Amino acid sequence: MASVASPPIWPPVDGIISDLDGVVYRGNAAIVDSVEAFGRWQAAGLPICFVTNNSTHTPADVVSKLEGLGLVIAPKDVVTSAITAAELIRATYPKFGRIFVIGAPSLTKAMTDAGLEVTDRKPDAVVMGLDRQITHEKLRIAVDAILNGAAFIGTNPDLLLPTAGGFEPGAGATIAAVAAATKVEPLIVGKPEPHMIETALSHLGTVRSATLMIGDQIQTDIQAGKRAGLPTVLVTTGVPPRDDPSLVSPDFIVSSLSEVGIAPANIGSQRPRRA
């Protein structure tokens, strides 16, 4: 008689950090089980912060989209790669003022909101995100600037983005092309780097061991959570996982967020909050 696998033992949970694309929705289509799970966790008083490598979204865009799916959140509960990139430039390169941007209007807005000038004339840095109007001329300007000493910054390395009908090339695809042409490796600010996760933790005020990181990609979401010291959950509703023995495995794998063992008994436990 075959043995029955024991159910996973879930840790006490005081907060959740979650990816969006492939977890809550695919393109404009909601992932119903996920929306229902987040709704239950919100109703139980569990603090949640969403993080997205997609630099085409502002926090207000995310708030509006989630409201359309039935989830109500505040802009402060969203951390994007565009905002993270602007903050990182200000912190790491305080003398930089001129930035060439390949990306969506939201990425340009994040730069100008941080007091940076967006220009294609002698930029101090090239910042690349997802640009659905990418042209050869934009790539030429980026390559020329980097070869002349401009810093090379990428919002995220995602090669694929899940959509309602399949997948599309992500920002990482064009970032990789510029890296190949210039032989310069970009500084990546989004997942799998932990910058956004650290910002989200500061918003939640929760300790690492009691904060779940949920994502659909081992290469980005799970690695970022691990590097930040969080327990991680891979949900297989987004980009299909690839076998890569060099990557750290998720702590939990589920096919639906309805399988995640968070109950009111886990919430509000007497675990210490971060100062």
Backbone as a ProteinNet text record, in pm:
[ID]
protein_1_A
[PRIMARY]
MASVASPPIWPPVDGIISDLDGVVYRGNAAIVDSVEAFGRWQAAGLPICFVTNNSTHTPADVVSKLEGLGLVIAPKDVVTSAITAAELIRATYPKFGRIFVIGAPSLTKAMTDAGLEVTDRKPDAVVMGLDRQITHEKLRIAVDAILNGAAFIGTNPDLLLPTAGGFEPGAGATIAAVAAATKVEPLIVGKPEPHMIETALSHLGTVRSATLMIGDQIQTDIQAGKRAGLPTVLVTTGVPPRDDPSLVSPDFIVSSLSEVGIAPANIGSQRPRRA
[TERTIARY]
84.8	0	88.1	61.1	145.5	124.9	235.9	226.7	171.8	102.7	45.6	140.4	177.6	270.4	208	290.8	243.8	225.1	124.1	106.6	221.9	256.7	367.6	336.6	441.2	426.9	459.4	358.6	376.6	424.3	514.6	563.3	458.7	469.7	385.5	409.1	303	312.5	253.3	333.6	287.3	276.8	325.4	319.5	352.2	310.3	334.2	389.6	492.6	541.8	514.5	452.8	413.5	440	480.2	485.8	343	328.2	196.6	174.6	252.3	235.4	260.4	162.5	176	134.6	110.3	64.6	-79.5	-106.1	-240.9	-318.5	-248	-311.4	-212.6	-267.4	-188.1	-240	-158.5	-207.5	-318.7	-436.8	-552.6	-648.7	-612.1	-700.1	-661.1	-758.7	-733.5	-707.8	-621.4	-606.4	-697.1	-811.9	-921.4	-882.3	-817.5	-778.3	-688.7	-600.3	-507.8	-581.4	-670.8	-747.7	-827.6	-888.8	-966.4	-876.2	-756.3	-664.9	-619.9	-580.6	-537.8	-653	-772.9	-888.9	-909.5	-893.6	-907.8	-799.9	-676.7	-566.8	-584.5	-631.4	-660	-767.8	-874.3	-984.9	-939.6	-838	-785.6	-683.9	-655.4	-564.5	-418.5	-387.2	-247.5	-194.8	-88.1	-33.2	34.2	12.4	61.9	127.9	241.1	306.3	335.6	292.6	316.8	442.4	524.2	645.6	640.2	681.4	676.6	801.7	857.3	968.8	923.9	795.9	742.9	747.9	840.6	859.2	756.7	664.5	560.5	444.5	446.8	339.3	384.4	301.6	319.9	240.3	268.4	184.6	36.1	4	-136.5	-196.4	-118.1	-165.7	-199.5	-110.9	-132.2	-255.5	-269.9	-387.5	-515.3	-517.8	-636.2	-664.8	-560	-579.6	-631.7	-573.9	-618	-759.6	-793.8	-931.3	-1029.4	-989.4	-1073.1	-1089.2	-994.5	-1000.7	-1066.9	-1095.3	-1161.7	-1072.7	-946.5	-854.9	-831.5	-847.6	-828.1	-699.9	-603.9	-477.6	-441.9	-339.3	-291.1	-163.8	-134.2	-10.2	115.4	116.4	235.2	260.7	160.8	174.3	222.1	275.7	329.3	470.9	564.7	703.3	735.7	771.6	802.2	951.5	994.2	1135.8	1174.1	1079.1	1109.2	1143.5	1062.2	1088.5	1217.1	1237.8	1359.4	1483	1474.7	1588.5	1623	1522.8	1546.9	1608.3	1556.2	1609.3	1752.1	1780.5	1915	2015.5	1975.2	2065.4	2097.9	1997.2	2018.9	2110.2	2095.4	2175.4	2316.5	2331.2	2459.5	2542.9	2474.7	2544.4	2491.2	2519.3	2459.1	2496.2	2605.5	2646.7	2582.6	2511.6	2448.4	2325.9	2309.4	2192.6	2124.1	2196.8	2145	2128.2	2006	1973.1	1907	1956.6	1886.9	1801.8	1673.8	1578.5	1527.3	1534.1	1459.7	1354.9	1229.9	1125.8	993.7	901.5	767.3	765.6	658	646.9	661.1	619.4	629.8	775.3	865.2	1007.2	1065.2	1027.3	1070.4	1018.6	893.1	834.7	907.8	945.4	1018.4	1150.5	1217.5	1344	1322.2	1225.3	1202	1148.2	1067.3	1017.6	1132.6	1241.9	1359.2	1455.3	1415.5	1497.8	1605.6	1591.5	1689.4	1640.5	1732.8	1699.5	1705.6	1599.5	1596	1637	1746.4	1802	1880.7	1899.3	1985.4	2119.8	2148	2273.9	2368.4	2476.7	2581.4	2525.5	2447.3	2390.1	2495.7	2472.5	2558.8	2525.4	2401.3	2358.5	2252.9	2249.3	2143.1	2059.4	1928.2	1836.9	1740.1	1737.5	1653.6	1547.7	1425.2	1314.7	1239.1	1118.8	1036.5	988.9	1015.6	976.6	911	780.3	707.5	716.4	780.4	809.2	959.9	1029.8	1174.5	1210.6	1317.8	1365.7	1516.1	1565.3	1709.4	1781.1	1720.8	1783.5	1800.1	1700.2	1713.8	1828.6	1837.3	1945.5	2081	2086.4	2212.8	2258.7	2166.5	2201.3	2250.4	2182	2220.9	2360.7	2385.2	2515.6	2626.2	2604.8	2705.9	2735.8	2631.1	2651.1	2729.3	2695.9	2764.6	2909.8	2934.3	3072.5	3154.7	3085.8	3154.2	3153.4	3121.7	3139	3013.7	2895.9	2773.1	2748.6	2697.3	2659.3	2541.4	2533.8	2431.1	2345.3	2218.5	2127.8	2003.9	1966.9	1846.9	1744.8	1618.5	1515.7	1501.1	1512.5	1491.3	1539.4	1569.3	1622.1	1517.6	1387.9	1284.9	1288.8	1313	1316.3	1176.8	1085.1	947.9	848.6	737.6	625.6	501.7	430.5	307.3	196.9	119.4	3.5	-117.4	-233.8	-355.1	-346.4	-271.1	-264.2	-135.1	-41.4	86.6	196.2	298.9	411.5	461.5	531.1	595.2	736.1	827.8	963	958.7	1039.1	1047.8	1164	1181.7	1289.8	1425.7	1439.6	1568.2	1617.7	1525.2	1565.2	1642.5	1592	1662	1782.1	1774.1	1890.7	2005.9	1973.6	2077.2	2140.3	2060.5	2114.4	2216.1	2184.4	2277.6	2402	2383.6	2498.6	2591	2532.3	2612.9	2689.8	2625.2	2689.4	2802.5	2784	2882.2	2982.8	2949.9	3029.6	3036.2	2929.5	2917.4	2796.4	2817.9	2708.3	2629.9	2498.4	2418.8	2406.3	2383.4	2342.7	2191.9	2147.3	2004.9	1946.3	1836.9	1777.5	1656.7	1593.4	1477.4	1517.6	1418.2	1444.2	1522.1	1622.5	1648	1729.3	1769.4	1837.2	1737.7	1785	1692	1645.5	1680.3	1649.9	1501.3	1415.4	1271.8	1217.7	1273.9	1227.1	1259	1377	1414.4	1321.2	1287.7	1195.5	1058.2	1011.8	881.2	880.6	988.7	997.8	986.4	1051.5	1044.6	902.8	826.7	687.2	601.4	626.4	545.4	580.2	709.7	753.7	758.2	765.2	765.5	906.4	927.5	1057.3	1066	1186.5	1207.2	1150	1173.3	1132.6	981.8	906.2	760.1	695.2	773.6	722.1	741.9	632.5	640.3	668.1	755.6	774.8	708.5	608.7	535.1	568.8	599	627.4	606.6	612.5	592.3	720.2	831.3	956.3	1068.2	1130.8	1243.2	1359.5	1384.4	1501.6	1498	1380.4	1370.7	1307.3	1179.9	1106.2	1167.7	1190	1237.7	1380.5	1465.3	1603.3	1606.6	1522	1518.4	1474.7	1370.4	1325.1	1431.7	1499.8	1606	1720.5	1758.5	1869.3	1833.6	1704.6	1659.4	1630.4	1644	1626.5	1483.6	1393.9	1252.4	1219.9	1120.1	1065.1	992.1	1003.1	954.1	851.4	756.1	650.7	647.9	667.6	655	514.7	438.8	307.8	319.4	273.7	298.9	188.6	146.2	41.5	98.3	230.6	291.4	389.9	512.9	616.2	657.2	658	697.4	838.9	860.8	995.1	1092.3	1217.5	1323.4	1417.1	1466.1	1561	1694.9	1742.7	1871.6	1927.6	2017.1	2068.2	2146.2	2185.1	2260.2	2170.4	2037	1944.5	1896.9	1872.3	1817.4	1670.5	1627.8	1489.9	1395.3	1268.7	1170.4	1143.7	1097.8	1062.8	933.5	842.4	713.5	679.4	612.5	563.6	415.1	332.5	188.4	139.9	31	-29.5	-135.4	-176.4	-276.8	-250.4	-275	-256	-357.8	-463	-557.2	-490.9	-374.4	-302.8	-211.6	-190	-98.8	-164.8	-93.3	-151.6	-148.1	-207.2	-218.8	-361	-374	-505.2	-503.4	-620.3	-622.7	-539.4	-523.5	-443.1	-296.8	-251.8	-112.4	-93.7	-201.6	-193.4	-202.3	-118.9	-119.2	-48.2	36.7	114.1	207.6	253.6	334.3	480.1	498.4	634.8	676.1	805	849.3	838.8	801.6	801.8	935.9	974.9	1097.8	1075.9	1179.3	1167.7	1161.2
-118.7	0	123.5	213.7	332.6	423.3	484.9	577.2	711.6	779.4	910.5	1017.3	1112.4	1218	1304.5	1340.8	1428.2	1570.1	1641.7	1780.5	1866.8	1972.1	2057.9	2127.6	2153.2	2227.3	2373.5	2459.3	2600.5	2677.5	2772.9	2851.8	2953.7	3005.2	3118.6	3234.5	3300.7	3405.6	3535.2	3640.8	3773.1	3869.9	3832.1	3920.2	3845.1	3903.1	3842.3	3947	3907.6	3984	3897.3	3955.4	3873.8	3944.3	3864.4	3907.9	3925.1	3985.4	4009.9	3926.8	3955.3	3885	3735.3	3655	3511.6	3458	3547.5	3506.7	3551.1	3681.1	3735.5	3737.7	3759.9	3766.3	3726.4	3693.5	3673.4	3772.7	3872	3977.9	4052.8	4056.2	4121.1	4022.6	3895.4	3792.4	3756.8	3763.1	3728.2	3579.3	3544.1	3405.5	3393.7	3336	3345.3	3292.9	3176.3	3120.6	3216.7	3286.4	3378.8	3500.9	3556.7	3673.1	3637.8	3519.9	3477.6	3458.6	3403.4	3381.2	3513.8	3607.6	3737.6	3808	3793.6	3851.9	3794.4	3663.2	3598.7	3647.1	3656.4	3699.6	3844.8	3929.1	4067.5	4073.3	3997.4	3998.1	3951.3	3864.4	3814.7	3910.4	4019.4	4120.7	4099.1	4016.7	3989.6	4100.7	4171.2	4276.5	4216.6	4281.9	4232.8	4346.2	4318	4414.9	4344.7	4406.6	4350.5	4412.3	4327.9	4374.6	4329.7	4417.4	4381.7	4426.3	4335.8	4368.1	4447.9	4455.4	4522.9	4674.1	4738.6	4883	4964.2	4898.1	4971.8	5010.5	4968.1	4997.1	5098.4	5198.4	5280.8	5216	5252	5198.8	5228.1	5346.4	5379.2	5287.2	5249.8	5155.6	5020.8	4974.9	4845.8	4849.5	4959	4974.6	4966	5037.5	5038.9	4900.5	4830.3	4698.2	4599.3	4602.1	4509.5	4540.4	4668.2	4703.4	4643.7	4642.6	4582.7	4433	4371	4226.8	4195.9	4302.2	4282.1	4294.1	4338.5	4358.7	4507.3	4555.6	4697	4712.1	4786.4	4811	4958.6	5000.9	5138.6	5143.8	5259	5269.9	5236.3	5263.5	5233.5	5083.6	5004	4858.4	4798	4881.9	4837	4891.6	4804.4	4843.7	4799	4893.2	4861.2	4870.7	4807.8	4814.1	4953.2	5027.5	5163.4	5253.8	5249.9	5331.4	5286.4	5156.6	5103.9	5149.4	5151.7	5195.3	5340.9	5426.8	5569.3	5589.6	5519.6	5532.5	5481.8	5372.5	5317.2	5411.6	5474.9	5570.3	5684.5	5738.4	5849.3	5808.3	5684.2	5639.3	5598	5534.4	5478	5575.4	5656.6	5752	5893.3	5951.7	6081.3	6195.4	6180.7	6287.4	6274.9	6163.9	6145	6235.7	6295.2	6378.9	6354.6	6292.6	6275.5	6126.7	6088.1	5947.1	5924.9	5825.8	5782.6	5661.8	5669.2	5565.9	5490.6	5360.7	5275.5	5205.7	5239.9	5182.8	5254.1	5224.4	5281.8	5420.5	5497.5	5629	5623.3	5514.4	5502.7	5500.5	5444.6	5443.2	5583.4	5653.7	5792.5	5877.6	5857.6	5934.3	5908.6	5783.2	5751.5	5827.5	5842.2	5915.5	6064.8	6123	6266.8	6297.8	6208.6	6229.6	6229.2	6160.8	6157.2	6272.3	6364.9	6481.4	6458	6352	6319.5	6368.6	6414.3	6460.4	6343	6321.9	6215.5	6274.1	6223.4	6279.5	6172.9	6195.6	6106.1	6171.5	6283.8	6356.5	6339.6	6267.4	6242.9	6201.7	6095.2	6052.9	5992.6	6009.2	5946	5798	5762.6	5623.5	5591.2	5465.1	5410.7	5319.1	5345.7	5262.5	5195.3	5063	4986.8	4907.9	4916.8	4835	4781.3	4733.5	4682.4	4798.4	4788.2	4892.6	4823.6	4836.6	4771.3	4850.6	4967.5	5045	5051.1	4944.9	4940.5	4957.2	5032.7	5053.5	5031.1	5013.5	4998.9	5127	5243	5369.7	5381.4	5340	5342.3	5252.3	5135	5043.6	5102.3	5170.6	5232	5337.5	5422.3	5527.6	5465.6	5361.5	5295.5	5235.5	5162.6	5098.7	5203.1	5309.4	5414.4	5480.8	5509.4	5574.3	5484.1	5357	5263.7	5245.6	5236.6	5223.4	5348.3	5460.9	5585.7	5612.5	5509.5	5519.2	5534.3	5541.7	5553.3	5425.2	5439.8	5322.8	5253.2	5122.8	5041.3	4978.7	5017.3	4972.4	4910.5	4793	4726.6	4712.5	4731.6	4718.7	4575.3	4480.9	4340.4	4251	4124.6	4034.2	3939.3	3964.4	3871	3855	3733.8	3707.1	3687.4	3639	3612.7	3676.7	3724.9	3774.1	3693.6	3643	3569.4	3664	3622	3697.6	3605.2	3662.6	3580.6	3473.5	3501.1	3406.2	3329.4	3351.9	3283.4	3363.6	3401.3	3475.4	3577.4	3680.9	3780.2	3805.7	3858.7	3888.6	3993.2	3973	4067.8	4163.3	4251.8	4349.9	4282.5	4167.2	4099.1	4060.4	4041.6	4002.5	4114.6	4238.3	4350	4395.4	4383.6	4414.9	4321.6	4194.1	4097.4	4131.5	4185.3	4222.7	4335.8	4436.3	4548.7	4501.6	4413	4359.1	4282	4207.3	4131.1	4224.1	4332.6	4425.5	4504	4540.9	4625.7	4546.6	4419.6	4337.1	4400.4	4469.6	4530.4	4468.6	4416.2	4357.3	4467.8	4466.6	4570.7	4548.6	4656.9	4649	4628.4	4514.2	4482	4520.4	4596.3	4642.2	4558.9	4491.5	4410.1	4269.3	4186.1	4045.5	3979.5	3897.3	3826.1	3900.9	4025.2	4102.3	4135.8	4156.5	4171.6	4314.5	4411.8	4552.2	4575.3	4525.8	4546.9	4473.7	4357.9	4280.4	4354.5	4413.9	4489.8	4610.4	4676	4789.2	4743.3	4632	4579	4539.6	4479.9	4443.5	4567	4675.3	4797.5	4852.4	4833.7	4878	4792.9	4661.9	4571.8	4578.7	4597.1	4597	4459.6	4355.1	4217.8	4159.7	4056.9	3989.2	3895.3	3866.7	3786.7	3646.2	3583.4	3444.1	3426.5	3536.6	3528.1	3597.9	3620.6	3687.6	3596.2	3555.4	3469.4	3552.2	3500.6	3555.8	3460.6	3511.5	3430	3474.5	3380.7	3414.3	3295.6	3322.9	3216	3179.8	3249.4	3222.2	3194.4	3077.6	3043.6	3137.9	3170.8	3249.8	3391.5	3445	3583.5	3591.2	3556.2	3572.1	3491.5	3364	3276.1	3311.6	3340.8	3378.2	3507.1	3605.6	3732	3708.3	3626.4	3596.6	3527.5	3431.5	3359.7	3453.3	3541.9	3633.1	3730.7	3757.5	3846.1	3770.2	3637.4	3558.1	3523.9	3516	3487.4	3343.2	3281.9	3155.8	3183.1	3092.7	3119.3	3016.4	3065.4	2980.5	2998.6	2891.7	2894.3	2847.7	2931.6	2891.6	2872	2760.4	2721.4	2770	2894.7	2952.6	3047.4	3066.3	3162.4	3097.8	3150	3099.9	2958.6	2861.6	2724.8	2721.6	2649.4	2643.4	2569.6	2615.7	2550.2	2479.8	2364.1	2291.5	2364.2	2402.3	2468.1	2434.2	2337.1	2292.7	2400.1	2508.4	2614.4	2705.2	2695.3	2782.8	2720	2805.5	2759.8	2725.1	2613.7	2568.1	2643.4	2658.3	2719.2	2629.2	2688.8	2611	2533.5	2590.9	2528	2545.5	2446.1	2454	2420.7	2507.7	2485.2	2511.7	2448	2473.4	2581.8	2616.7	2721.6	2782.8	2912.8	2975.5	2927.4	2858.6	2799.9	2690.4	2641.5	2537.4	2592.7	2723.9	2783.6	2777.9	2720.8	2695	2811.2	2923.6	3038.9	3041.4	3038.2	3043.5	3152.7	3198.3	3302.5	3269.5	3140.8	3102.6	3141.5	3150.1	3188.2	3339	3411.5	3555.9	3623.1	3725.5	3796.8	3720.4	3625	3553.5	3649.9	3612.4	3703.4	3703.8	3709.8	3717	3862.1	3889.4	4029	4100.6	4227.9	4313.5	4384.9	4421.3	4495.9	4638.7	4698.6	4838.7	4927.5
0	0	0	-94.3	-107.4	13.1	60.3	172.2	125.6	216.4	185.7	236.7	149.6	188.2	296.8	395	501.6	449.1	497.4	453.6	503.2	431.1	474	605.9	681.4	806.8	778.3	785.5	753.3	875.9	854.9	968.8	1012.7	1136.6	1174.4	1077.3	1036.3	934.6	987.6	983.3	1024.2	907.1	789.5	673.5	545.8	433.5	302.3	207.2	134.3	19.5	-102.2	-204.3	-319.6	-450.9	-546.5	-685.7	-736.2	-853.1	-912.8	-1038.8	-1145.7	-1272.2	-1253.5	-1289.2	-1276.1	-1140.8	-1045.8	-912.9	-889.8	-907.8	-887.9	-1019	-1127.7	-1258.9	-1366.4	-1483.5	-1605	-1707.4	-1743.5	-1830.6	-1760.3	-1821.1	-1759.6	-1696	-1695.4	-1642.2	-1499.7	-1409.9	-1270	-1255.2	-1161.3	-1116.5	-994.8	-1014.9	-918.3	-781.1	-774.7	-645.3	-568.1	-640.2	-574.7	-520.6	-601.1	-556.3	-431.1	-430.9	-314.3	-192.4	-212.3	-100.3	-40.1	-124.8	-72.2	-0.7	-52.3	13.8	153.2	167.6	298.7	394.6	344.7	431.4	475.1	382.7	420.1	527.4	508.2	604.3	741.9	744.1	871.3	933.3	865.9	920.4	890	789.7	754.9	664.3	702.9	616.3	493	377.7	249	173.1	110.5	21.2	-110.9	-220.4	-353.1	-413	-474.6	-541.9	-687.1	-777	-918.9	-991.5	-1069.9	-1157.5	-1278.9	-1302.6	-1421	-1402.4	-1469.4	-1453.9	-1531.7	-1602.6	-1675.4	-1584.7	-1459.5	-1365.5	-1260.5	-1231.4	-1112.7	-999.6	-874.4	-765.8	-787.3	-838.2	-863.9	-969	-1070.9	-1172.7	-1109.1	-1021	-956.5	-867.8	-791.9	-705.8	-788.6	-901.6	-987.2	-1043.9	-1087.8	-1146.8	-1043.2	-923.3	-820.5	-772.1	-768.9	-734.2	-834.9	-963.1	-1065.5	-1048.9	-976.8	-950.4	-816.1	-740.1	-611.2	-489.9	-509.1	-397	-377.3	-255.8	-225.3	-144.3	-199.8	-131.2	-144.2	-72.5	-79.2	-163	-226.7	-305.3	-225.4	-96.4	-14.9	-3.8	-37.6	-30.3	-161	-251	-379.5	-395.2	-426.5	-454.8	-596.8	-684.1	-824	-851.2	-959.8	-997.6	-1046.4	-1103.7	-1150.2	-1032.9	-929.5	-811.1	-743.2	-735	-673.8	-750.9	-884.5	-965.7	-938.3	-932.8	-907.4	-769.4	-669.2	-534.1	-525.7	-597.5	-594.1	-660.1	-772.1	-837.6	-742.7	-675.8	-583.6	-468.1	-420.8	-307.7	-348.2	-464	-505.9	-587.9	-668.9	-756.7	-730.8	-615.2	-579.8	-674.4	-750.5	-841.5	-979.5	-1004.9	-1134.5	-1146.1	-1265.5	-1287.6	-1420.6	-1516.9	-1652	-1682	-1716.9	-1734	-1870.1	-1943.9	-2064.9	-2029.6	-2063.1	-2024.6	-2147.2	-2141.7	-2233.4	-2148.4	-2169.7	-2087.4	-2106.6	-2020.2	-2025.6	-1962	-1983.4	-1919.6	-1767.8	-1706.4	-1560.9	-1514.7	-1596.3	-1561.4	-1574	-1680	-1694.7	-1579.4	-1540.1	-1430.5	-1299.3	-1275.4	-1153	-1147.7	-1262.9	-1267.2	-1240.8	-1310.6	-1293.8	-1154.3	-1097.4	-960.3	-859.9	-893.9	-806.7	-833.8	-923.2	-953.1	-1056.6	-1135.4	-1238.8	-1374.5	-1458.4	-1593	-1690.1	-1763.8	-1863.7	-1998.2	-2055.3	-2177.9	-2252.7	-2384	-2462	-2492.6	-2429.8	-2454.6	-2336.3	-2360	-2261.7	-2125.3	-2121.3	-1993.1	-1900.3	-1770.2	-1670.9	-1657.6	-1688	-1674.3	-1778.3	-1817	-1901.2	-1813	-1806.9	-1728	-1824.6	-1820	-1911.5	-1836.5	-1886.9	-1838.7	-1958.2	-1934.8	-2043.9	-2130.5	-2261.3	-2356.8	-2476	-2483.8	-2593	-2722.8	-2718.1	-2838.9	-2863.6	-2830.4	-2847.7	-2995.1	-3021	-3157.7	-3162.9	-3282.6	-3301	-3259.3	-3282.9	-3246.3	-3094.8	-3019.2	-2873.5	-2828.7	-2888.6	-2853.3	-2890.7	-3005.3	-3048.5	-2948.6	-2904.6	-2808.7	-2677.8	-2633	-2508.6	-2519.2	-2627.7	-2646.6	-2653.6	-2729.2	-2743.2	-2609	-2531.4	-2401.8	-2306.4	-2303.6	-2213.6	-2254.9	-2383.8	-2431.1	-2401.4	-2379.6	-2344	-2194.1	-2116.9	-1972.4	-1888.7	-1949.3	-1870.5	-1791.2	-1669.9	-1591	-1658.4	-1641.2	-1706.2	-1596.6	-1592.2	-1486.5	-1549.9	-1503.3	-1552.5	-1441	-1475.1	-1371.7	-1326	-1418.3	-1382.7	-1496.6	-1465.6	-1568.1	-1627	-1604.1	-1650.2	-1801.8	-1847.6	-1991.6	-2048.8	-1966.8	-2010.1	-1915.1	-1970.9	-1890.9	-1925.9	-1824.9	-1854.3	-1899.1	-1996.4	-2043.2	-2044	-2071	-2074.1	-2181.8	-2290.6	-2400.5	-2411.6	-2318.6	-2326.9	-2259.5	-2338.9	-2283.4	-2384.6	-2333.4	-2418.4	-2366.1	-2450.3	-2402.7	-2291.5	-2188.9	-2079.6	-2097.1	-1998.4	-2004	-2013.3	-1948.2	-1948.2	-2085.7	-2180.4	-2315.5	-2384.6	-2375	-2439.6	-2357.5	-2224.7	-2142	-2177.9	-2199.6	-2236.6	-2371.3	-2463.9	-2594.7	-2581	-2499.9	-2480.4	-2405.6	-2308	-2235.4	-2328.8	-2422.9	-2518.4	-2611.9	-2654.8	-2748.1	-2682.2	-2554.7	-2486.8	-2404.2	-2376.5	-2285.2	-2145.7	-2107.2	-1973.8	-1904.4	-1784.9	-1709.1	-1637.4	-1648.4	-1583.3	-1433	-1362.2	-1222.8	-1221.8	-1171.7	-1170.4	-1035	-1036.3	-910.7	-869	-964	-931.8	-891.9	-869.1	-837.3	-951.7	-922.5	-798.1	-693.5	-720.9	-617.5	-506.3	-384.2	-271.4	-243.8	-329.8	-299.7	-273.5	-362.6	-346	-223.7	-194.2	-79.9	49.7	56.5	175.6	194.7	84.9	94.1	141.3	86.4	126.4	274.2	321.6	463	551.9	508.6	588.8	592.4	484	482.2	576.7	578.7	659.7	807.9	836.9	975.2	1037.6	957	1007.6	1005	1085.7	1087.3	967.7	925	804.3	818.2	932.1	948.4	950.1	970	975.2	856.3	749.7	629.4	508.8	446.7	328.9	204.3	117.9	-15.8	-114	-187.7	-284.1	-425.7	-512.5	-651.5	-742.7	-873.4	-971.2	-1044.9	-1015.4	-1085.8	-986.4	-1000.9	-913.8	-939	-1067.2	-1103.4	-1047.1	-1020.2	-973.2	-835.1	-824.3	-699.4	-585.1	-609.9	-503.3	-463.9	-562.3	-529.9	-448.5	-484.5	-410.7	-266.7	-249.3	-114.5	-32.4	-92.3	-22.5	15.7	-77.1	-48.9	62.7	78.3	185.6	314.3	311.9	431.9	466.5	365.4	387.8	352	419.2	368.4	238	141.9	7.3	-38.2	-119.3	-174.7	-325.6	-399.7	-545.2	-581.8	-652.6	-702.1	-852.8	-902.7	-1042	-1135.6	-1116.7	-1201.3	-1306.7	-1306.9	-1398.6	-1492.4	-1494.9	-1585.6	-1543.9	-1636.9	-1600.7	-1543.9	-1432.5	-1373.8	-1464	-1462.9	-1539.2	-1442.6	-1483.1	-1398.7	-1400.6	-1282.8	-1271	-1133.1	-1126.1	-996.2	-921.7	-989.6	-922.6	-839.3	-857	-786.9	-656.8	-559	-431.8	-451.6	-396.2	-413.6	-319.9	-360.6	-270.9	-150.6	-41.8	76.4	55.4	-23	-49.7	-197.8	-255.7	-393	-391.2	-449.1	-454.5	-596.3	-632.7	-763.2	-755.2	-634.6	-611.3	-474.4	-459.4	-329.5	-227	-272.3	-177.7	-94.2	-140	-67.6	41.7	41.8	140.4	277.5	375.7	506.3	601.5	560.6	649.6	702.8	832.4	897	1002.4	1045.3	1148.3	1271	1301.7	1418.1	1400.3	1275.8	1249.9	1255.8	1241.6	1225.2	1361.5	1375.6	1501.9	1612	1575.8	1676.5	1746.9	1861.5	1942.6	1896.1	1766.7	1713.8	1711.4	1734.2	1744.9	1610.7	1614.1	1496.2	1488.3	1366.1	1349.5	1393.7	1448	1488.9	1368.4
[MASK]
+++++++++++++++++++++++++++++++++++++++++++++++++++++++++++++++++++++++++++++++++++++++++++++++++++++++++++++++++++++++++++++++++++++++++++++++++++++++++++++++++++++++++++++++++++++++++++++++++++++++++++++++++++++++++++++++++++++++++++++++++++++++++++++++++++++++++++++++++++

